[in-house]
Amino acid sequence: MKQPDQMRVALVSGGAGGIGSAISKQLALQGFRVGIGYCSRDDGASTLANEIRTLGGTATAVKLDYTSRTSIRNALDTLEKTFGEPVSILVNNGAIAQEKPFDTITDEDWERMLKVNLQGPFATSQEVLPEMLAQQWGRIINITSIGGQWGGFNQVHYAASKAALINFTQSLAKIYSKNGVASMAIAIGLVATEMSAKELESSAGQDKVRNIPAGRLADANEVAVQVLHLCKDESFYLTGQTINMNGGMYFG
């Protein structure tokens, strides 16, 4: 059943981080009711939710641990009870990164990277799909990375997880588009956030910035605007696509 945007509930994982907070705010201020998923930043998520409400939007902070199926289910139940509607837009934005030479990556490093960056979106997507299919409308939007397209140097496990997320997006689109559920990915390059700050402090990181054809880092709000666009009915036919937002660093 088609619903107006104001009736749709969105869950943004990692919703209190640099990119996540921009996405949460953009969606909430455009009429969506937003669950700001957080794993450890309760204060940041609650502060953001209060800010959004002050600006006239609708949002609430919700605990969401990607490594726990129980936590995911509890978050979805909480949002449905809070807003009176199930989640029909899932933005899989939550992720971890780790700078580490390939020969020093441990089994534990590898397993945790994939558990958070790939298994988390898999489990959350699996949990939201029944309600999306019942409504014959849904969006699963995966925030991935240029690293998943051209590989990693000191982040091989991160790049591998993001490459898998692109393929996961395509698979969901093949299976569920016929049911009105579109799945898309946004592959970001270098974005001005807390997470990227440490990487960009190094000489190698500064070289990366100098080599961006656009001449600057992306702003988190630019990513948020693209997410908003993908939530619209008119963007349904982009299902399965990966939108490249990298300032001209990679074409694919």
N, C-alpha and C positions, 0 to 999 in steps of 0.2 A: 504494500500500500504506500503510495507516494505521500510524503508529508512535507509541509513547508519547513524551510531551514530552521525556523524558531522552535520546531518540535524535535529536532534532531539532537542526539546526545553524542558528544565526541570524547574519546579518551586519548590523552596524549601522554605516553610513557616518557619518563625523564622530563616531565613537564615544567620543572622548576629550573632547569639548566639554561644555558645561553640561548640555544636554538629552541628548546622546548618552551621556554617562557614566552618567546616571541610568537610561536605557533599558538600557544594557549590563549594569549591575549588577542591575537588577530581573529581567531575563531569566535571567541566569546563576544568580542565587540561587533561582530557581524551577525549576531543573533543565535549562534549555537550555544548549547549548554555544555560546559566543558568540565571534565574530570581531569585535574592536574595530577598525574601519577608521579609519585616520588618513592624512592627506595630508602634514602637516608636523610633527605633534606626537608624534613617536616616543617621547619620554621620558614624556609624559603617558599615552599608550596603554599603554606597558609597565608603568608604575607602577600604572595602574588594573587591568590584568590580574593583576598580583601581588597587589593588594589583594583582588580577587575570589577568587583561589585560596586566599588566607589565610582567607577567610570560608567556604570549602568549595565554591565554585562552580568552573566550568570556563570559562576564557577565554584568548584569545591575541590579541596585537596583530598587525595585518596592514596592510601598506602598501596604500593604495587611493587612487589619483589619478583623480577623476571625469573629467578631461579626456583620459585615455588608456585606450583599449579594451584595450591590452596590459596595463596595470596592473590593470585590472578582472579580466581573465582570470587573471592571475598570482595575485591575491588569492583568487579562488575555488578555483583549483587548490591553493593552499597550505592553505586551510581543509579541503578534502576529504582531503588527505594527512594533515593533523594530526589530524582527528577521525574519519576513516574513513567519513564520510558527506558527501554534497553539501549545500549550503545549501538549506534549505526555507523559511526565513523571511528576507526581505530588508526591512530598515528603511532607507528612503532618507531619512536625516536630515541628511546633509552638505549644506551650503549656504554661500553668501557673501552679504553685505549691503553696501550702500553708500549713505550719505546724500549726495545730490547733487541740486541743483535741475535740473528737467527740461531747461532750455535749455543746461545745461553737460554733459549726458551725451554722451559720445563714442561713435562706432561701436564702438571697442574696449571701452568700459565695457559697452555693451549685449551685445556678442557674448560677452564673458567671463561675464556674469551668466547668460545663457541656456545657455552651454556647461556651466557648473558646476551650476546649479540645475534645469535641465530635461534637457539632453542626457545628463548624468551618470546620473540616475535611469533615463532611457530605455535607455541602453547596458547598465547593470547589470541592469535588469529583463530585457532581451533575453537576456543571458548566463545568468541563473539559470533561466529558464523551461523549457528542455528537461528538466532534471532534475526540476523540480516536476511537469511533465506526465507524466514517466515514473512518478513516485510517485503521481500523481493526488491530490496534496496540496501546497498551498503558500500562503504569505501574502506579499503585497507591500504594505507599509504606508508610505505617503508622508507625511512631515511637511511640511505646507504652512502657510499663514498667513492670518490675517484680512485682510492686505493683498491677497491674491489674490481676496478676495470683495468688498471695498468700494473697492479701488484704493489708490494711493499718492500722496503729496504730494511728498516729497523722495526717494522710492524708487520711482519709476515703473517702472524696469526690474526691480527686485526683485518688485514686485507683479505685473507681467506674467508673470514666470517662475513665480510661485506659483499664479496663476490657471490657467496652462497645465498645471501639475502636477495640479490638481484634475480637469481634463478628461481628462488622461492616465490618472488613476486610474479614471475612469468607463469609458473605452475598454477598458482591460485587463479590467475586470469583465465587460463585455459579451462580450468574446471568450473569456475563459478560465474563467469561473465554472463552466461546464458540465463542465470537466475537474478540478474540485476545487481550483482556484487562486483564492483570493479576493484582491481588491485593495481597500484602503480608504485613506482619508486622514484625518489629524487636522489641523484648521486651528487653530493656536494664536494666542492674542492676545499680550499682553505677559507674558513669563516672566522671572523673576529669573535672568539669566545674564550672563556676561562680555560677550556680543555685544550685549545690550540696554542695558548699563550706560551706555555713551557717549551713546546716544540719550536716555536718561532724565535725563541731567545737565542738558540744556537746559530752558528755561522751557516750550517746547512739549512736551517729553517729560514734564515734571512735570504739565502740564495733562492729558496722556493718562492718567496714573495717577489723577488726581483724578476723571476721567470714567468710570472703570471701575465699573459698578454693584456688583460684588462688593467693591469698596473696597480691593483689593490686587492685586499681581502674582501670577501663578500660580507655583507651585513646580515645578521640573523633575520631581520625583518624581510629581507628579500626572499629568503627561504620560506618564511611564514606566508607570504603573499602567494607563492606557488602552491603551497599546501591548500590554502583557501580556494584557489582556482580549481584544484583537483576535486574538491568536495562538491562542486556545482554539478547539476544535472547535465549541463552542456559539455562537461569533460568526460563523460562516461566512455566515449569511444577511444580514449587514451589508455584504456585498460591494458595491462601488460607492458606498458612502456616505461622506460627509465629516462627521466628528464635530467639532462646534464646541466648542472649549475657549477661551473668551475672557472669562469672568466676566460675561457678559450684555451685552457691547459690541455684538454683532451677532447677529441671528437670520436664518437663511436656510436 
